Amino acid sequence: MASAVRAGWRLRQAAEGGELAGLPAGLRAELEAALASEGALVPFSLLRRLHAALREAGSPLYLHQLLEGCEIDLPEVPVPPRNPELVARLERIKAKLANEEYRRMTRNITGQEMNGTLAEFGRQVRSVKAVVITIVNYIVTVVAAFACTYLGSQYVFVETAAVSEPVASEHACSTLSAGQAGAAARLFSLFLCPQRVLSAVIVASVVGLAELYVMVRTLEGDLGKL
């Protein structure tokens, strides 16, 4: 802890130039002895008495003026000698922590080098799998839309189906046996209605175009992320 100041030029000038002549002789002698000592260190206690004496004598000088150019003397803190065993232990701990940090940072490098080809093959397989699933999903969606529309349209085109069924039955009976004629009649009744086929094709085309639009937008989003 600081307990003194190193005298500056202003305090020396006041002491040597007779500006402090009005102070008590003992105080002046103590101040001159402090200025002549090694380092010219003036204790804080002496400065407090100097301040009180200046105020009692009515001197125009102020203590802060006399302290111009002074520096606070900070004593050097003695550093105790270090324990060699403790120093060696700390060095071992630092080396251990550094090795653990190095292993943590480099633990995935070897795995990446060994499994690089396998990981690339896995990414390619996943890409092909995604494409195949997308194509199958597209085909199933279009076929399902066609089938549902065609089968559901029989309730809309009832009169056309009723007219086409007798014609198909007569044609089938004239050329085939009874069982074959029945099957052929049902088959002709399904496909001899152009309105139903046309409506199913239109709905399947719309669904297919919608699926293509969604696929293109999804592909654009994936390419934008890349």
Wavefront OBJ file of the C-alpha trace (Angstrom):
o trace
v 0.000 0.000 0.000
v 1.322 3.455 -0.929
v 2.414 5.599 2.036
v 4.584 8.289 0.417
v 5.041 10.384 -2.694
v 8.138 11.026 -4.750
v 8.839 14.773 -4.535
v 8.449 16.774 -7.734
v 10.038 19.941 -8.991
v 7.430 22.262 -7.442
v 7.880 20.983 -3.905
v 11.658 21.178 -4.253
v 11.401 24.727 -5.603
v 9.231 25.848 -2.679
v 11.534 24.287 -0.085
v 14.739 25.671 -1.606
v 13.364 29.078 -2.630
v 12.172 30.160 0.818
v 8.425 29.993 0.039
v 7.942 27.871 3.145
v 9.827 30.237 5.482
v 6.672 30.987 7.480
v 6.311 27.375 8.590
v 7.681 25.960 11.867
v 11.401 25.223 11.781
v 10.934 21.614 12.807
v 8.489 20.984 9.993
v 10.810 22.615 7.457
v 13.768 20.592 8.706
v 11.781 17.348 8.448
v 10.670 18.247 4.895
v 14.240 19.072 3.836
v 15.467 15.781 5.301
v 12.782 13.902 3.345
v 13.765 15.686 0.116
v 17.425 14.844 0.698
v 16.719 11.170 1.373
v 17.114 8.414 -1.257
v 14.324 8.743 -3.787
v 13.098 12.005 -2.180
v 10.127 10.228 -0.583
v 7.781 12.425 1.437
v 5.410 10.487 3.732
v 1.686 11.189 3.666
v 1.768 12.097 7.372
v 4.289 14.839 6.641
v 2.125 16.163 3.816
v -0.912 16.313 6.130
v 1.053 18.357 8.686
v 2.379 20.567 5.890
v -1.154 21.218 4.706
v -2.335 22.116 8.232
v 0.650 24.424 8.753
v 0.021 26.268 5.464
v -3.591 26.888 6.449
v -2.640 28.116 9.936
v 0.026 30.465 8.538
v -2.381 31.849 5.926
v 0.053 31.036 3.113
v -1.147 31.636 -0.463
v 0.280 28.234 -1.384
v -1.998 25.193 -1.493
v -0.962 21.599 -1.066
v -2.164 20.553 -4.521
v 0.119 23.217 -6.004
v 3.104 21.847 -4.124
v 2.276 18.330 -5.269
v 2.585 19.271 -8.941
v 5.006 16.874 -10.580
v 4.957 14.436 -7.630
v 4.383 10.708 -8.105
v 2.880 8.230 -5.714
v 5.475 5.726 -4.620
v 4.138 2.197 -4.912
v 6.300 -0.262 -2.996
v 7.293 -3.382 -4.891
v 5.348 -6.396 -3.747
v 7.720 -9.212 -2.848
v 7.075 -12.341 -4.878
v 7.427 -15.509 -2.818
v 9.579 -18.238 -4.327
v 7.637 -20.813 -6.315
v 7.454 -24.388 -5.199
v 9.222 -26.550 -7.828
v 6.893 -29.497 -7.190
v 3.838 -27.290 -7.667
v 5.285 -25.825 -10.866
v 5.961 -29.302 -12.267
v 2.423 -30.418 -11.372
v 0.912 -27.399 -13.086
v 2.964 -28.096 -16.208
v 1.724 -31.685 -16.283
v -1.872 -30.545 -15.918
v -1.439 -28.019 -18.758
v 0.071 -30.667 -21.024
v -2.756 -33.103 -20.224
v -5.442 -30.521 -20.967
v -3.717 -29.555 -24.229
v -3.576 -33.203 -25.339
v -7.245 -33.741 -24.514
v -8.215 -30.631 -26.467
v -6.135 -31.769 -29.439
v -7.724 -35.239 -29.417
v -11.188 -33.697 -29.170
v -10.552 -31.505 -32.227
v -9.034 -34.272 -34.346
v -11.157 -37.274 -33.314
v -13.287 -37.223 -36.534
v -10.488 -36.718 -39.073
v -9.503 -40.399 -39.369
v -13.118 -41.556 -39.529
v -13.893 -39.126 -42.328
v -10.883 -40.291 -44.337
v -11.751 -43.985 -43.973
v -15.509 -43.671 -44.484
v -15.452 -40.994 -47.173
v -16.177 -43.395 -50.055
v -18.857 -45.245 -48.102
v -20.553 -42.009 -47.099
v -20.538 -40.803 -50.717
v -22.066 -44.106 -51.856
v -24.738 -43.785 -49.176
v -25.641 -40.279 -50.364
v -25.929 -41.516 -53.954
v -28.155 -44.411 -52.897
v -30.418 -42.060 -50.976
v -30.635 -39.757 -53.992
v -31.584 -42.627 -56.345
v -34.074 -43.932 -53.799
v -35.719 -40.529 -53.555
v -36.008 -40.277 -57.358
v -37.517 -43.768 -57.639
v -40.024 -43.053 -54.878
v -41.016 -39.799 -56.570
v -41.579 -41.489 -59.944
v -43.579 -44.368 -58.429
v -45.655 -41.923 -56.411
v -46.366 -39.905 -59.561
v -47.448 -42.976 -61.558
v -49.630 -44.334 -58.740
v -51.293 -40.944 -58.261
v -52.132 -40.549 -61.957
v -53.410 -44.127 -62.309
v -55.477 -43.815 -59.136
v -56.972 -40.546 -60.365
v -57.885 -42.163 -63.710
v -59.402 -45.252 -62.079
v -61.393 -43.340 -59.479
v -62.758 -40.925 -62.071
v -63.669 -43.669 -64.522
v -65.381 -45.840 -61.930
v -67.150 -42.923 -60.336
v -68.396 -41.517 -63.619
v -70.697 -44.494 -64.166
v -73.153 -42.827 -61.816
v -73.075 -39.700 -63.973
v -73.357 -41.294 -67.411
v -76.066 -43.818 -66.464
v -78.074 -43.523 -69.670
v -75.057 -44.001 -71.944
v -73.991 -47.094 -70.031
v -77.509 -48.516 -70.213
v -77.661 -48.034 -74.005
v -74.190 -49.453 -74.668
v -74.715 -52.566 -72.545
v -77.432 -54.210 -74.744
v -75.445 -53.527 -77.888
v -72.350 -55.090 -76.367
v -74.363 -58.094 -75.176
v -75.812 -58.790 -78.632
v -72.414 -58.563 -80.276
v -70.838 -60.834 -77.681
v -73.617 -63.450 -77.808
v -73.341 -63.743 -81.580
v -69.684 -64.730 -81.471
v -68.909 -66.266 -78.026
v -70.290 -68.826 -75.599
v -72.503 -67.932 -72.672
v -69.785 -67.418 -70.062
v -67.493 -65.678 -72.427
v -70.375 -63.562 -73.670
v -71.142 -62.334 -70.143
v -67.576 -61.383 -69.486
v -67.245 -59.701 -72.836
v -70.459 -57.801 -72.251
v -69.209 -56.443 -68.962
v -65.881 -55.546 -70.562
v -67.539 -53.733 -73.455
v -69.846 -51.936 -71.041
v -66.806 -50.555 -69.296
v -64.958 -49.267 -72.364
v -67.656 -48.404 -74.878
v -68.581 -45.188 -73.036
v -66.311 -42.465 -74.485
v -67.623 -39.848 -72.024
v -66.365 -41.805 -69.062
v -62.966 -42.454 -70.653
v -62.598 -38.823 -71.668
v -63.514 -37.535 -68.214
v -61.052 -39.956 -66.591
v -58.272 -38.865 -68.974
v -58.955 -35.188 -68.249
v -58.896 -35.658 -64.483
v -55.753 -37.819 -64.642
v -54.043 -35.182 -66.830
v -54.906 -32.402 -64.381
v -53.637 -34.439 -61.439
v -50.467 -35.307 -63.359
v -49.783 -31.680 -64.211
v -50.354 -30.691 -60.591
v -47.902 -33.363 -59.435
v -45.340 -32.180 -61.991
v -45.742 -28.592 -60.771
v -45.169 -29.635 -57.159
v -42.120 -31.707 -58.162
v -40.607 -28.801 -60.116
v -41.151 -26.350 -57.245
v -39.607 -28.809 -54.790
v -36.607 -29.287 -57.089
v -36.163 -25.520 -57.403
v -36.211 -25.194 -53.619
v -33.560 -27.917 -53.214
v -31.340 -26.299 -55.848
v -31.761 -22.923 -54.167
v -30.542 -24.388 -50.864
v -27.474 -25.779 -52.647
l 1 2 3 4 5 6 7 8 9 10 11 12 13 14 15 16 17 18 19 20 21 22 23 24 25 26 27 28 29 30 31 32 33 34 35 36 37 38 39 40 41 42 43 44 45 46 47 48 49 50 51 52 53 54 55 56 57 58 59 60 61 62 63 64 65 66 67 68 69 70 71 72 73 74 75 76 77 78 79 80 81 82 83 84 85 86 87 88 89 90 91 92 93 94 95 96 97 98 99 100 101 102 103 104 105 106 107 108 109 110 111 112 113 114 115 116 117 118 119 120 121 122 123 124 125 126 127 128 129 130 131 132 133 134 135 136 137 138 139 140 141 142 143 144 145 146 147 148 149 150 151 152 153 154 155 156 157 158 159 160 161 162 163 164 165 166 167 168 169 170 171 172 173 174 175 176 177 178 179 180 181 182 183 184 185 186 187 188 189 190 191 192 193 194 195 196 197 198 199 200 201 202 203 204 205 206 207 208 209 210 211 212 213 214 215 216 217 218 219 220 221 222 223 224 225 226
